[in-house]
Amino acid sequence: MALYLNVPYEQKDSVKALGAKWDQIRKQWYVTNKFDYYKYFDWFPEVYEQCDLICDYMYIVEAPRKCHKCKNETSVVGLAFQKFFSIKKGENGNLIGYRYNNKYLNFFTLDDETDNTQLEFFLRSILDIIILIQRL
């Protein structure tokens, strides 16, 4: 899986020297070896205090849950992923933690403080693919 980087033009030689590749279509630098991602931390898409960088699998999970208001059972849909990196950033913006997790699932939760624009785009793309498959 490619990790696309936010590289200012003046720093292109630095990421190229580390092994990043240029995508002619997207006009953006990227790296494909997930175990080298840490080398490109300075050019990651926005990382706040901590983030999980999904590498291999993302699952759409459905489970029954009893509604706290009407007490009826309803389906709840969420996301889970495995094989990911946990990244922690210090107060001065430096990388203070970087760990690969491959033994358990991590369930993704949305909150009101998170900008979910990219996630929403991703989920809409998945939904479009599911609809297309159902029509075949």
Buried (B, 14 or more C-beta within 10 A) or exposed (E): EBBBBEBEEEBEEBBEEEEBEEEEEEEBBBBEEBEEBBBBBBBBEEBEEEBEBBBEEBEEEEEEEEEEEEEEEEEEEEBBBBBBBBBEBEEEEEBEEEEBBEEEBBEBEEEEEEEEEEEEEEBEEEEEEEEEEEEE
